[in-house]
């Protein structure tokens, strides 16, 4: 028997984008058992219409943030497999089908991710670049150095894994996906579907939450503290590489916020563990946004 699938879409005051996201789910080659929309913003006409069309709707009484909304949607769901979708992203037609096939073929896999097609809000048909999925298996150590899994919108995971890993950390204001994937990678095998089934939107304004510098720095501190035991078990070279990853994340957030002090953190990252590609951060911001 095929596993049941719950799709959880979180939205905040983007009715047109929400309808596109919902439409991409309804056009799947394999349909989900249920679609749950958690609205963290104003209640508008489009939301009411979705509810009349059989979609499960939860309206937050006040803005609670993406982490709370995803957790709330998951707790309202009934599916064996949970799939999350942000309101400004869409799925390619076989996303659900491809990921379910991986779960059916590999009972050890608790999480399956897909690659990304990067587009802009102003033209979702024009592809900016493609990021294919790479690593899979028991990859916790690799995940310490790079977020292999990527965006929340590209992930499917077993319900029992989501709950046992502790769900999304509602205190984190950035990097919440990476934090959860790390916790999942500790306890499960991670697979990918070999496809690029997520159409991920790069905001034309460059205003995505990930660019909030203070939130990102706070999140980095929290994640590093959570990983303190694992850090102690690394070799000296691995510790330097680990430190370099987070120094670079701070540098990138500062650069995207047009703060010149990004140079200090970039140099600190390169001194800890030199990677030539990181000199790309010296390029203009409009180019960097294309390759985040």
BANUDREN-598926 format. One line per field, with one value per atom (N, C-alpha, C): x, y negated, z negated; atom name. Coordinates in Angstrom, 2 decimals. Last residue first. Layout:
<nodes>
u	(X	...)
v	(Y	...)
w	(Z	...)
atome	(CA	...)
</nodes>
This chain:
<nodes>
u	(23.11	22.96	22.51	23.50	24.18	24.10	22.29	21.99	22.53	23.43	22.04	21.68	25.88	25.86	24.47	25.06	25.61	25.56	24.26	23.28	23.77	26.59	25.50	24.54	29.80	28.60	27.45	32.34	31.60	30.39	33.38	33.85	33.13	32.60	31.83	32.26	34.44	33.32	32.48	36.08	36.46	35.38	35.20	34.62	35.05	36.68	35.38	34.77	38.90	39.04	37.70	39.07	38.37	38.29	40.86	40.80	40.10	39.90	39.93	39.77	40.64	40.33	40.45	40.97	42.11	41.89	38.40	39.47	40.71	37.02	36.64	37.77	38.31	38.36	38.01	37.59	39.00	39.17	34.82	35.30	36.76	34.81	34.35	34.76	35.86	36.50	36.12	34.00	35.38	36.09	31.70	31.72	33.14	31.73	32.44	32.40	30.08	31.48	32.23	26.92	27.76	29.22	24.82	25.67	26.49	23.61	23.02	23.84	25.23	23.92	23.17	27.34	27.53	26.19	26.19	26.62	26.77	25.83	24.67	25.00	28.51	27.56	26.33	29.63	30.16	29.14	28.16	28.03	28.50	29.10	27.67	27.41	31.80	31.40	29.91	31.68	32.24	31.80	30.70	29.85	30.37	32.85	31.50	30.64	34.99	35.01	33.62	34.36	34.36	34.26	34.75	33.46	33.34	37.48	36.53	35.13	38.48	38.74	37.78	37.63	37.16	37.34	39.09	37.64	37.05	41.67	41.36	39.85	41.40	41.72	41.37	38.45	39.89	40.15	35.64	36.25	37.77	34.45	34.89	35.55	33.59	34.74	35.28	31.31	32.49	33.74	29.49	29.99	31.26	29.06	29.61	30.19	27.98	29.25	29.87	25.69	26.63	27.95	24.37	23.73	24.71	26.13	26.01	25.37	25.63	26.97	26.93	22.96	23.28	24.66	23.27	22.43	22.81	24.91	25.36	24.58	23.21	24.51	25.02	21.15	20.88	22.17	22.49	21.91	21.68	23.08	24.17	23.68	20.48	21.38	22.50	19.45	18.79	19.72	21.22	21.17	20.53	20.67	21.99	21.91	18.53	18.50	19.73	18.51	19.45	19.38	16.51	17.85	18.89	14.21	14.48	15.93	14.77	14.43	14.91	15.01	14.55	14.24	15.55	16.64	16.30	13.60	14.01	15.20	13.11	13.72	14.24	13.86	13.09	13.82	13.87	14.78	14.02	12.08	12.00	13.07	12.42	12.69	12.82	10.89	11.13	11.17	11.95	11.53	11.89	13.02	11.56	11.04	15.29	15.20	13.72	16.33	15.65	15.83	17.10	17.84	17.29	15.96	15.19	15.90	18.04	17.47	16.78	18.18	18.24	17.77	19.59	19.03	19.23	18.91	19.54	18.82	18.93	18.32	19.23	20.01	19.25	18.68	21.36	21.94	21.28	19.67	20.82	21.52	17.91	17.44	18.61	19.58	19.04	18.51	20.05	21.16	20.66	17.48	18.11	19.31	17.09	16.30	16.94	19.03	19.03	18.26	18.17	19.47	19.54	15.74	15.75	17.04	16.50	15.68	15.65	17.96	18.62	17.82	16.33	17.01	17.62	15.21	14.65	15.32	14.31	15.26	14.56	12.30	13.08	14.08	11.24	10.46	11.17	12.66	12.95	12.28	10.57	11.32	11.49	10.96	10.27	11.15	12.36	12.04	11.38	12.80	13.90	13.62	10.32	11.43	12.63	8.79	8.45	9.63	10.10	9.86	9.60	9.90	11.20	11.05	7.17	7.80	9.18	6.77	6.16	6.86	9.52	8.54	8.05	9.68	10.22	9.11	10.85	9.79	10.40	11.83	12.03	10.73	11.79	12.21	12.27	11.16	10.18	10.54	13.47	12.34	11.36	16.55	15.31	14.24	19.21	18.70	17.34	20.97	19.53	18.88	23.54	23.32	21.84	24.95	23.55	23.22	28.18	27.34	25.92	29.34	30.12	29.32	27.65	28.29	28.96	27.02	26.08	26.64	29.02	29.06	28.15	28.03	29.30	29.44	25.58	25.60	26.90	24.82	25.70	25.76	24.15	24.27	25.31	22.80	23.29	23.26	24.03	22.98	23.60	24.80	25.12	23.88	23.03	24.33	24.43	20.72	21.02	22.30	21.56	21.17	21.50	20.41	21.24	20.76	20.44	19.91	20.91	19.41	20.40	19.72	17.24	18.48	19.65	14.80	15.65	16.95	11.75	13.15	14.04	9.32	9.65	11.13	8.92	9.14	9.45	9.65	9.58	9.94	9.53	9.08	8.95	10.73	9.30	8.75	13.07	12.73	11.22	14.48	13.77	13.56	16.26	16.17	15.51	15.44	15.47	15.26	17.06	16.32	16.52	16.50	17.29	16.41	15.08	15.19	16.08	15.19	15.17	15.32	13.87	14.22	14.13	14.31	14.17	14.66	14.69	13.70	13.39	15.40	15.42	14.31	14.99	15.85	15.83	13.54	12.82	13.66	13.49	14.50	13.82	11.29	12.44	13.45	9.57	9.11	10.28	11.09	10.68	10.28	11.21	12.44	12.11	8.53	9.23	10.50	8.09	7.43	8.12	9.53	9.99	9.35	8.07	9.48	9.97	5.49	5.68	7.13	6.02	5.49	5.76	7.08	7.79	7.31	6.22	6.40	7.09	5.97	4.80	4.99	7.61	7.46	6.48	6.24	6.82	6.64	7.16	6.25	7.00	7.17	7.82	6.75	5.88	6.47	7.24	4.99	4.00	4.59	6.77	6.59	5.72	5.89	6.03	5.79	6.67	6.45	6.67	5.35	6.05	5.67	5.40	5.14	5.98	3.86	4.94	4.52	1.52	2.76	3.99	-0.83	-0.07	1.14	-2.32	-2.52	-1.62	-1.84	-1.85	-2.04	-1.46	-2.83	-2.96	1.26	0.46	-1.00	2.01	2.39	1.53	1.04	0.51	0.80	2.68	1.23	0.60	5.20	4.91	3.41	4.80	5.11	4.81	4.31	3.30	3.54	6.69	5.46	4.42	8.36	8.62	7.37	7.34	7.32	7.51	5.23	6.46	6.37	2.95	3.76	5.07	0.51	1.71	2.63	-2.46	-1.55	-0.30	-3.91	-4.60	-3.78	-3.65	-3.02	-3.72	-5.87	-5.55	-4.92	-5.76	-5.58	-5.14	-7.62	-7.06	-6.91	-7.57	-7.63	-6.93	-9.50	-8.19	-8.37	-11.97	-11.55	-10.17	-12.81	-12.41	-11.82	-13.16	-14.38	-14.06	-10.51	-11.19	-12.45	-10.08	-9.35	-10.03	-11.69	-12.03	-11.33	-10.32	-11.68	-12.06	-7.99	-7.91	-9.28	-8.95	-8.38	-8.27	-9.72	-10.72	-10.18	-7.71	-8.23	-9.10	-6.36	-7.28	-7.94	-2.87	-4.26	-5.11	-0.73	-0.99	-2.48	-0.31	0.29	0.04	-2.08	-1.98	-1.49	-1.46	-1.38	-1.10	-3.11	-2.57	-2.61	-2.74	-3.01	-2.34	-4.05	-3.29	-3.72	-3.85	-4.43	-3.47	-2.68	-3.89	-4.61	-1.59	-1.45	-2.77	-1.33	-1.90	-1.70	1.01	0.43	-0.05	1.48	1.15	0.58	0.06	1.02	0.53	-1.57	-1.20	-0.21	-1.77	-2.94	-2.65	0.68	0.40	-0.76	0.40	1.47	1.32	-1.70	-1.93	-0.86	-0.37	-1.45	-1.69	1.34	1.89	0.86	-0.52	0.40	0.98	-1.73	-2.54	-1.67	0.47	-0.14	-0.95	0.86	1.88	1.32	-1.48	-1.21	-0.20	-1.27	-2.36	-2.07	0.60	0.98	-0.07	0.53	0.14	0.65	2.09	2.02	1.79	1.90	1.74	1.65	2.79	2.73	2.71	1.47	1.87	1.71	2.01	1.80	2.36	0.65	1.39	1.02	0.88	0.32	1.23	0.26	1.10	0.31	0.51	-0.30	0.60	2.24	2.11	1.23	0.56	1.35	1.16	0.84	0.00	0.88)
v	(-31.87	-31.51	-30.08	-32.95	-31.68	-31.34	-35.35	-34.31	-32.96	-36.94	-36.48	-35.35	-37.62	-36.66	-36.10	-39.59	-38.34	-37.25	-41.61	-41.07	-39.77	-42.29	-41.53	-40.91	-41.81	-42.60	-41.72	-39.77	-40.21	-41.06	-38.72	-40.06	-40.62	-36.15	-37.09	-38.54	-34.66	-35.17	-36.18	-33.56	-34.91	-35.51	-31.00	-31.99	-33.42	-29.40	-29.86	-30.94	-28.64	-29.68	-30.27	-28.28	-27.73	-28.85	-27.73	-28.45	-27.66	-28.00	-26.90	-27.51	-30.28	-29.02	-27.84	-32.21	-31.87	-30.53	-32.37	-31.89	-31.51	-33.41	-32.13	-31.54	-35.84	-34.88	-33.48	-37.06	-36.76	-35.73	-37.27	-36.52	-36.12	-38.94	-37.58	-36.69	-41.33	-40.74	-39.26	-41.86	-41.54	-40.84	-42.73	-41.36	-40.91	-45.36	-44.50	-43.02	-46.67	-46.46	-45.54	-45.61	-46.03	-45.66	-44.81	-45.93	-46.50	-42.50	-43.64	-44.90	-40.74	-40.93	-42.09	-40.86	-41.38	-41.67	-39.59	-40.99	-41.61	-37.02	-37.78	-39.27	-36.34	-36.44	-37.24	-36.30	-37.21	-37.42	-34.20	-35.55	-36.58	-32.10	-32.39	-33.80	-32.12	-32.49	-32.84	-31.19	-32.52	-33.02	-28.62	-29.58	-31.01	-27.45	-27.44	-28.53	-27.65	-28.41	-28.52	-25.76	-27.18	-28.05	-23.45	-23.72	-25.21	-23.66	-23.68	-24.03	-23.39	-24.63	-24.77	-20.80	-21.93	-23.25	-19.36	-19.41	-20.55	-19.71	-20.19	-20.33	-18.42	-19.84	-20.44	-16.26	-16.49	-17.99	-16.20	-16.43	-16.54	-16.09	-14.83	-14.97	-18.62	-18.11	-16.81	-18.71	-19.53	-19.00	-17.19	-16.69	-17.44	-18.96	-17.61	-17.03	-21.25	-21.34	-19.96	-21.73	-20.77	-20.71	-23.73	-22.42	-21.33	-25.82	-25.32	-23.94	-26.15	-25.75	-25.21	-27.01	-25.73	-25.24	-29.51	-28.46	-27.09	-30.92	-30.68	-29.53	-30.97	-30.29	-29.96	-32.59	-31.19	-30.39	-35.05	-34.41	-32.93	-35.49	-35.35	-34.67	-35.69	-34.63	-34.41	-37.94	-36.65	-35.50	-39.89	-39.58	-38.22	-39.86	-39.56	-39.13	-38.57	-39.30	-38.93	-36.93	-38.03	-38.89	-35.09	-34.61	-35.73	-36.34	-36.32	-35.94	-38.31	-37.07	-37.09	-40.45	-40.71	-39.44	-41.00	-40.57	-40.67	-41.58	-42.66	-42.30	-39.20	-40.27	-41.39	-36.15	-37.39	-38.49	-33.15	-34.19	-35.50	-30.24	-31.64	-32.50	-27.06	-27.91	-29.37	-24.32	-25.61	-26.66	-21.05	-22.27	-23.49	-18.86	-18.98	-20.20	-17.49	-18.89	-19.26	-14.16	-15.12	-16.56	-12.25	-12.34	-13.37	-12.21	-11.59	-11.66	-11.19	-12.18	-11.47	-10.34	-10.02	-11.23	-9.57	-10.60	-10.19	-7.68	-7.70	-8.74	-9.15	-8.47	-8.51	-10.61	-9.41	-8.66	-12.84	-12.08	-10.71	-13.99	-13.25	-12.43	-15.42	-14.23	-13.35	-17.47	-16.57	-15.29	-18.65	-18.12	-17.12	-19.49	-18.44	-17.84	-21.52	-20.28	-19.17	-23.42	-22.91	-21.59	-23.99	-23.35	-22.72	-25.32	-24.09	-23.31	-27.57	-26.57	-25.24	-29.82	-28.51	-27.38	-32.04	-31.77	-30.38	-32.13	-33.05	-32.91	-29.69	-30.12	-31.03	-28.81	-29.94	-30.47	-26.54	-27.77	-28.99	-24.19	-24.95	-26.32	-21.65	-22.89	-23.63	-18.36	-19.36	-20.60	-16.29	-17.47	-18.60	-13.81	-14.76	-16.08	-12.63	-12.18	-13.12	-13.98	-14.11	-13.72	-13.24	-14.66	-14.86	-10.45	-11.10	-12.57	-10.04	-9.63	-10.24	-10.97	-11.67	-11.32	-11.23	-10.40	-11.14	-13.94	-13.12	-12.36	-15.80	-14.91	-14.09	-19.03	-17.87	-17.12	-21.49	-20.34	-19.03	-23.49	-23.17	-21.95	-23.88	-23.16	-22.69	-23.58	-24.26	-23.33	-21.32	-22.55	-22.98	-19.12	-18.90	-20.14	-20.07	-19.25	-19.21	-22.49	-22.08	-21.35	-21.55	-22.15	-21.62	-20.54	-21.47	-22.12	-18.75	-19.73	-20.84	-16.96	-18.04	-19.10	-15.08	-15.99	-17.20	-13.81	-14.52	-15.50	-12.67	-13.70	-14.49	-10.82	-11.94	-13.04	-8.01	-8.49	-9.62	-9.06	-8.03	-8.53	-11.45	-10.73	-9.61	-14.40	-13.38	-12.73	-15.87	-15.18	-14.06	-17.43	-16.78	-15.96	-20.41	-19.01	-18.41	-23.45	-22.79	-21.35	-25.78	-24.52	-23.95	-29.20	-28.13	-26.90	-30.57	-31.28	-30.30	-30.10	-29.43	-30.21	-31.51	-31.69	-31.12	-31.23	-30.30	-30.39	-33.23	-31.89	-30.85	-36.30	-35.40	-33.98	-37.59	-38.33	-37.45	-35.84	-36.08	-36.72	-33.62	-34.87	-35.08	-30.36	-31.31	-32.61	-27.37	-28.73	-29.64	-24.23	-25.10	-26.52	-21.81	-23.06	-23.68	-18.32	-19.47	-20.67	-16.87	-17.03	-18.22	-14.35	-15.72	-15.73	-12.42	-12.45	-13.90	-10.63	-11.95	-11.84	-8.07	-8.84	-10.18	-4.93	-6.37	-7.07	-2.28	-2.95	-4.47	-1.40	-1.54	-2.22	-2.16	-2.17	-2.45	-2.18	-1.34	-1.21	-4.00	-2.62	-1.68	-6.36	-5.81	-4.34	-6.62	-6.42	-5.83	-7.04	-5.87	-5.58	-9.52	-8.34	-7.06	-11.15	-10.98	-9.78	-10.98	-10.60	-10.34	-11.94	-10.58	-10.13	-14.63	-13.67	-12.24	-15.61	-15.73	-14.69	-15.80	-14.46	-14.49	-18.56	-17.68	-16.35	-20.81	-20.20	-19.02	-23.20	-21.89	-21.54	-26.51	-25.55	-24.26	-29.21	-28.15	-27.29	-30.90	-31.49	-30.49	-29.42	-29.94	-30.56	-26.33	-27.76	-28.36	-23.15	-24.02	-25.45	-19.83	-21.25	-22.07	-16.71	-17.53	-18.97	-13.68	-15.12	-15.82	-10.55	-11.36	-12.82	-9.74	-9.04	-9.83	-12.36	-11.56	-10.85	-14.13	-12.71	-11.80	-17.38	-16.43	-15.00	-19.06	-18.93	-17.83	-18.97	-18.41	-18.24	-20.34	-18.94	-18.26	-22.90	-22.14	-20.66	-23.55	-23.48	-22.66	-23.59	-22.62	-22.45	-25.75	-24.42	-23.34	-27.81	-27.46	-26.08	-27.98	-27.63	-27.11	-28.78	-27.55	-27.06	-31.27	-30.08	-28.78	-33.18	-32.82	-31.49	-34.18	-33.34	-32.91	-36.68	-36.17	-35.43	-35.28	-36.40	-35.84	-33.02	-34.15	-35.44	-31.33	-31.73	-32.97	-29.20	-30.62	-30.92	-26.42	-26.89	-28.35	-24.36	-25.69	-25.91	-21.90	-22.14	-23.45	-22.14	-22.26	-22.56	-22.20	-20.97	-21.01	-24.60	-23.60	-22.35	-26.31	-25.76	-24.65	-27.05	-26.25	-25.60	-28.62	-27.36	-26.45	-30.81	-29.99	-28.63	-31.93	-31.40	-30.45	-32.77	-31.76	-31.12	-34.78	-33.57	-32.42	-36.82	-36.07	-34.75	-36.55	-37.23	-36.27	-37.22	-36.29	-37.03	-37.94	-38.34	-37.27	-35.24	-36.65	-36.96	-32.61	-33.38	-34.87	-29.82	-31.24	-32.02	-26.78	-27.51	-28.97	-24.32	-25.67	-26.33	-21.05	-21.89	-23.24	-18.50	-19.74	-20.60	-14.90	-16.15	-17.31	-12.98	-12.63	-13.88	-14.21	-13.94	-13.54	-12.53	-13.56	-13.21	-12.23	-11.50	-12.54	-14.37	-13.07	-12.10	-17.51	-16.43	-15.14	-19.67	-19.17	-18.00	-20.48	-19.84	-19.23	-21.74	-20.50	-19.75	-23.96	-23.02	-21.70	-25.27	-24.72	-23.70	-26.15	-25.15	-24.48	-28.05	-26.92	-25.80	-29.85	-29.14	-27.91	-30.77	-30.05	-29.28	-32.08	-30.92	-30.10	-34.24	-33.20	-31.93	-35.68	-35.22	-34.09	-36.20	-35.40	-34.87	-36.61	-36.51	-35.66	-36.65	-37.82	-37.80	-33.87	-35.14	-36.26	-30.29	-31.51	-32.74	-26.89	-28.04	-29.32	-23.80	-25.05	-26.17	-20.48	-21.60	-22.86	-17.46	-18.63	-19.83	-14.12	-15.41	-16.52	-10.94	-12.14	-13.38	-7.47	-8.67	-9.90	-4.93	-5.79	-7.01	-2.20	-3.42	-4.26	1.20	0.00	-1.25)
w	(4.95	3.56	3.46	7.46	7.13	5.66	7.80	8.78	8.36	5.88	5.67	6.64	7.04	5.93	5.73	8.84	9.35	8.27	7.18	8.12	8.75	5.68	5.07	6.07	7.33	7.01	6.52	5.62	6.79	6.39	3.37	3.71	4.94	3.31	2.50	2.74	4.60	5.40	4.63	2.79	3.24	4.13	2.60	1.69	1.99	4.26	4.74	3.86	2.69	3.70	4.14	-0.63	0.52	1.56	-3.59	-2.31	-1.21	-6.65	-5.68	-4.30	-8.13	-8.82	-7.88	-6.16	-7.01	-7.71	-5.15	-4.29	-5.07	-7.39	-6.80	-5.98	-7.68	-8.78	-8.28	-5.32	-5.55	-6.66	-5.84	-4.69	-4.87	-8.02	-8.19	-7.02	-6.86	-8.05	-8.17	-4.83	-4.47	-5.64	-6.02	-5.52	-5.20	-6.59	-7.53	-7.12	-4.82	-4.43	-5.38	-3.96	-5.08	-4.79	-2.30	-1.91	-3.07	-2.76	-3.45	-3.21	-1.53	-0.91	-1.55	-3.40	-2.04	-1.38	-5.63	-5.71	-4.32	-4.60	-5.07	-5.14	-4.09	-2.98	-3.37	-6.65	-5.64	-4.52	-7.79	-8.33	-7.30	-6.20	-6.23	-6.77	-6.87	-5.51	-5.46	-9.46	-9.22	-7.84	-8.93	-9.62	-9.50	-7.53	-6.97	-7.61	-9.32	-8.09	-7.47	-11.27	-11.62	-10.37	-9.64	-10.27	-10.61	-9.12	-8.01	-8.51	-11.68	-10.94	-9.75	-12.25	-13.07	-12.34	-10.39	-10.26	-11.09	-11.42	-10.08	-9.89	-13.89	-13.85	-12.49	-13.81	-13.76	-13.70	-16.10	-14.79	-14.92	-18.56	-17.98	-16.61	-19.09	-19.85	-19.27	-17.49	-17.15	-17.85	-18.87	-17.59	-17.18	-21.02	-21.26	-19.99	-19.74	-20.48	-20.72	-18.36	-17.78	-18.54	-19.66	-19.60	-19.16	-19.12	-20.50	-20.52	-16.40	-16.84	-18.27	-16.52	-15.88	-16.31	-17.83	-18.41	-17.85	-16.02	-17.41	-18.05	-13.80	-13.73	-15.12	-14.76	-14.43	-14.36	-15.00	-16.19	-15.94	-12.31	-13.28	-14.55	-11.23	-10.79	-11.79	-12.55	-12.70	-12.32	-11.59	-13.02	-13.27	-8.76	-9.32	-10.78	-6.62	-7.87	-8.68	-4.45	-4.42	-5.67	-4.67	-4.92	-4.94	-3.79	-5.22	-5.51	-0.83	-1.51	-2.97	0.89	-0.47	-1.25	3.56	2.70	1.23	5.34	4.44	3.58	6.57	7.36	6.48	4.97	4.96	5.70	6.53	6.06	6.12	5.96	6.37	5.70	7.37	6.21	6.64	8.13	8.80	7.69	7.76	7.04	7.88	9.01	8.98	8.22	10.46	10.01	10.05	9.32	10.21	9.69	7.52	8.77	9.75	5.06	6.14	7.49	2.25	3.16	4.31	-1.28	0.15	0.96	-4.39	-3.53	-2.07	-7.26	-5.95	-5.09	-10.58	-9.43	-8.20	-12.66	-13.00	-11.80	-11.80	-12.90	-13.05	-9.99	-9.46	-10.55	-11.64	-10.92	-10.49	-12.45	-13.46	-12.83	-9.94	-10.73	-11.77	-9.30	-8.49	-9.21	-11.23	-11.28	-10.48	-10.39	-11.76	-11.86	-7.79	-8.01	-9.40	-8.41	-7.64	-7.88	-9.84	-10.51	-9.75	-9.14	-9.06	-9.71	-11.48	-10.22	-10.29	-13.93	-12.94	-11.57	-16.33	-15.29	-14.28	-17.90	-18.41	-17.38	-16.84	-16.71	-17.25	-14.99	-16.19	-16.06	-13.66	-13.44	-14.77	-15.25	-14.43	-14.22	-16.48	-17.27	-16.50	-15.50	-15.37	-16.09	-15.85	-16.70	-16.64	-13.88	-15.30	-16.19	-11.51	-11.82	-13.31	-11.68	-11.74	-12.14	-11.37	-12.63	-12.79	-8.72	-9.85	-11.16	-6.51	-7.20	-8.44	-4.17	-5.25	-5.94	-1.45	-1.94	-3.07	-0.26	-1.14	-1.38	0.95	1.75	1.00	-0.83	0.20	1.04	-2.35	-2.94	-1.87	-0.49	-0.84	-1.42	-1.45	-0.87	-1.37	-1.76	-1.52	-0.92	-2.33	-1.14	-0.76	-3.62	-3.66	-2.36	-4.80	-3.75	-3.87	-7.07	-6.27	-5.13	-8.22	-9.09	-8.29	-6.25	-6.50	-7.45	-6.48	-5.33	-5.56	-8.79	-8.84	-7.67	-7.90	-8.94	-8.92	-5.95	-5.57	-6.64	-4.78	-6.16	-6.14	-1.64	-2.55	-3.98	0.79	0.10	-0.73	2.72	1.73	1.15	4.90	4.95	3.93	7.18	5.90	6.01	9.05	9.00	7.63	9.73	8.72	8.57	12.37	11.84	10.84	13.05	12.94	12.36	14.15	13.82	13.71	16.57	15.59	15.40	17.00	17.35	16.24	15.79	16.87	17.25	14.02	13.46	14.53	13.69	14.85	14.40	11.27	12.44	13.69	9.48	9.37	10.64	11.07	10.42	10.45	10.28	11.15	10.37	10.20	9.69	10.72	9.40	10.57	10.05	7.35	7.51	8.89	6.29	6.74	7.01	3.27	4.71	5.03	0.65	1.16	2.67	-1.93	-0.51	-0.03	-4.91	-4.28	-2.83	-5.65	-6.40	-5.76	-4.36	-4.09	-4.88	-4.69	-5.67	-5.51	-2.55	-3.82	-4.89	0.59	-0.47	-1.81	2.27	2.64	1.51	1.11	1.30	1.58	1.24	-0.05	0.06	4.03	3.26	1.89	4.70	5.23	4.44	3.52	2.96	3.45	5.26	3.89	3.21	7.66	7.62	6.20	6.90	7.41	7.27	6.18	5.20	5.65	8.70	7.42	6.41	11.31	10.74	9.37	12.07	12.08	11.35	9.76	11.07	10.95	7.48	7.78	9.24	6.31	6.95	7.22	3.87	4.65	5.31	2.17	3.37	4.22	-0.03	0.90	2.17	-0.53	-0.78	0.30	-1.52	-0.36	-0.80	-2.66	-2.93	-1.66	-3.30	-2.31	-2.56	-5.07	-5.11	-4.06	-5.10	-4.55	-4.58	-6.27	-6.65	-6.22	-7.25	-6.32	-6.91	-8.69	-9.00	-8.17	-10.31	-9.20	-9.66	-12.38	-11.88	-10.84	-12.64	-13.73	-13.33	-10.31	-10.48	-11.55	-10.85	-9.73	-9.85	-13.02	-13.20	-12.08	-11.79	-12.86	-13.06	-10.06	-9.53	-10.57	-11.91	-10.92	-10.33	-13.37	-14.06	-13.05	-11.23	-11.98	-12.69	-10.28	-9.44	-10.20	-12.57	-11.89	-11.18	-13.63	-14.51	-13.86	-13.66	-12.99	-13.96	-15.19	-14.99	-14.29	-14.79	-15.41	-15.31	-11.68	-12.94	-13.48	-10.25	-10.32	-11.68	-8.23	-9.60	-9.54	-6.07	-6.34	-7.84	-3.66	-5.11	-5.40	-0.73	-1.37	-2.85	0.49	-0.17	-0.79	1.45	2.43	1.79	-0.61	0.00	0.98	-0.99	-2.02	-1.45	1.25	1.11	0.10	0.62	1.77	1.71	-1.56	-1.74	-0.61	-0.24	-1.30	-1.50	1.44	2.03	1.02	-0.40	0.38	0.93	-3.41	-2.23	-1.42	-6.46	-5.80	-4.63	-6.83	-6.77	-6.10	-7.88	-7.63	-7.64	-7.97	-9.06	-8.91	-7.24	-6.91	-8.12	-6.02	-7.29	-6.96	-4.31	-4.19	-5.56	-3.30	-4.47	-4.24	-1.43	-1.35	-2.53	-1.32	-1.81	-1.57	0.26	-0.49	-0.95	3.51	2.08	1.46	6.71	5.84	4.36	9.13	8.00	7.00	10.79	11.40	10.38	9.77	9.61	10.28	9.73	11.05	10.98	7.12	7.73	9.11	6.82	6.07	6.72	8.40	8.73	7.99	7.06	8.40	8.77	4.77	4.66	6.01	5.97	5.21	5.12	7.05	7.94	7.26	4.70	5.68	6.67	3.53	2.88	3.88	5.24	5.16	4.54	4.66	6.03	6.03	1.82	2.39	3.78	-0.52	0.89	1.61	-3.38	-2.59	-1.15	-3.83	-4.55	-3.54	-4.30	-3.51	-4.39	-3.79	-4.69	-3.86	-3.17	-2.53	-3.54	-3.22	-4.13	-3.48	-2.25	-1.78	-2.65	-3.11	-3.50	-2.98	-1.85	-1.76	-2.18	-2.64	-2.48	-2.59	-0.76	-1.94	-1.64	0.87	0.95	-0.31	0.00	0.00	0.00)
atome	(N	CA	C	N	CA	C	N	CA	C	N	CA	C	N	CA	C	N	CA	C	N	CA	C	N	CA	C	N	CA	C	N	CA	C	N	CA	C	N	CA	C	N	CA	C	N	CA	C	N	CA	C	N	CA	C	N	CA	C	N	CA	C	N	CA	C	N	CA	C	N	CA	C	N	CA	C	N	CA	C	N	CA	C	N	CA	C	N	CA	C	N	CA	C	N	CA	C	N	CA	C	N	CA	C	N	CA	C	N	CA	C	N	CA	C	N	CA	C	N	CA	C	N	CA	C	N	CA	C	N	CA	C	N	CA	C	N	CA	C	N	CA	C	N	CA	C	N	CA	C	N	CA	C	N	CA	C	N	CA	C	N	CA	C	N	CA	C	N	CA	C	N	CA	C	N	CA	C	N	CA	C	N	CA	C	N	CA	C	N	CA	C	N	CA	C	N	CA	C	N	CA	C	N	CA	C	N	CA	C	N	CA	C	N	CA	C	N	CA	C	N	CA	C	N	CA	C	N	CA	C	N	CA	C	N	CA	C	N	CA	C	N	CA	C	N	CA	C	N	CA	C	N	CA	C	N	CA	C	N	CA	C	N	CA	C	N	CA	C	N	CA	C	N	CA	C	N	CA	C	N	CA	C	N	CA	C	N	CA	C	N	CA	C	N	CA	C	N	CA	C	N	CA	C	N	CA	C	N	CA	C	N	CA	C	N	CA	C	N	CA	C	N	CA	C	N	CA	C	N	CA	C	N	CA	C	N	CA	C	N	CA	C	N	CA	C	N	CA	C	N	CA	C	N	CA	C	N	CA	C	N	CA	C	N	CA	C	N	CA	C	N	CA	C	N	CA	C	N	CA	C	N	CA	C	N	CA	C	N	CA	C	N	CA	C	N	CA	C	N	CA	C	N	CA	C	N	CA	C	N	CA	C	N	CA	C	N	CA	C	N	CA	C	N	CA	C	N	CA	C	N	CA	C	N	CA	C	N	CA	C	N	CA	C	N	CA	C	N	CA	C	N	CA	C	N	CA	C	N	CA	C	N	CA	C	N	CA	C	N	CA	C	N	CA	C	N	CA	C	N	CA	C	N	CA	C	N	CA	C	N	CA	C	N	CA	C	N	CA	C	N	CA	C	N	CA	C	N	CA	C	N	CA	C	N	CA	C	N	CA	C	N	CA	C	N	CA	C	N	CA	C	N	CA	C	N	CA	C	N	CA	C	N	CA	C	N	CA	C	N	CA	C	N	CA	C	N	CA	C	N	CA	C	N	CA	C	N	CA	C	N	CA	C	N	CA	C	N	CA	C	N	CA	C	N	CA	C	N	CA	C	N	CA	C	N	CA	C	N	CA	C	N	CA	C	N	CA	C	N	CA	C	N	CA	C	N	CA	C	N	CA	C	N	CA	C	N	CA	C	N	CA	C	N	CA	C	N	CA	C	N	CA	C	N	CA	C	N	CA	C	N	CA	C	N	CA	C	N	CA	C	N	CA	C	N	CA	C	N	CA	C	N	CA	C	N	CA	C	N	CA	C	N	CA	C	N	CA	C	N	CA	C	N	CA	C	N	CA	C	N	CA	C	N	CA	C	N	CA	C	N	CA	C	N	CA	C	N	CA	C	N	CA	C	N	CA	C	N	CA	C	N	CA	C	N	CA	C	N	CA	C	N	CA	C	N	CA	C	N	CA	C	N	CA	C	N	CA	C	N	CA	C	N	CA	C	N	CA	C	N	CA	C	N	CA	C	N	CA	C	N	CA	C	N	CA	C	N	CA	C	N	CA	C	N	CA	C	N	CA	C	N	CA	C	N	CA	C	N	CA	C	N	CA	C	N	CA	C	N	CA	C	N	CA	C	N	CA	C	N	CA	C	N	CA	C	N	CA	C	N	CA	C	N	CA	C	N	CA	C	N	CA	C	N	CA	C	N	CA	C	N	CA	C	N	CA	C	N	CA	C	N	CA	C	N	CA	C	N	CA	C	N	CA	C	N	CA	C	N	CA	C	N	CA	C	N	CA	C	N	CA	C	N	CA	C	N	CA	C	N	CA	C	N	CA	C	N	CA	C	N	CA	C	N	CA	C	N	CA	C	N	CA	C	N	CA	C	N	CA	C	N	CA	C	N	CA	C	N	CA	C	N	CA	C	N	CA	C	N	CA	C	N	CA	C	N	CA	C	N	CA	C	N	CA	C	N	CA	C	N	CA	C	N	CA	C	N	CA	C	N	CA	C	N	CA	C	N	CA	C	N	CA	C	N	CA	C	N	CA	C	N	CA	C	N	CA	C	N	CA	C)
</nodes>
